[in-house]
Amino acid sequence: MRNRATKSEVKTLIVKARKSLAAGSPESVLDAVRALDRAASKGTLHRNNAGRRKSRLARQLAKVASAAPAPAPAKGKKAAAPAPAAKAPAKKK
């Protein structure tokens, strides 16, 4: 019975994480990853199964993170000026 409860909890947390990622907020992903690690360490889930699920969540998280615009610099503070691009050395003939 304990294994069933653990698997159910993991599935629920994964579904919640996916829904929050679809909404654009990645807060619940960490809880799902922790639950997967816990289930794998107890032997409830195979470690490869847990790894595959974590990998899928990480890919979705990366997709959300890349789609989000970069945060604007805080007001009142000077932003660091971007470094000038280095020129390529001239080719010798």
Secondary structure by P-SEA (a helix, b strand, c coil): caaaaaaaaaaaaaaaaaaaaaaccccaaaaaaaaaaaaaaaccccaaaaaaaaaaaaaaaaaaaaacccccccccccccccccccccccccc
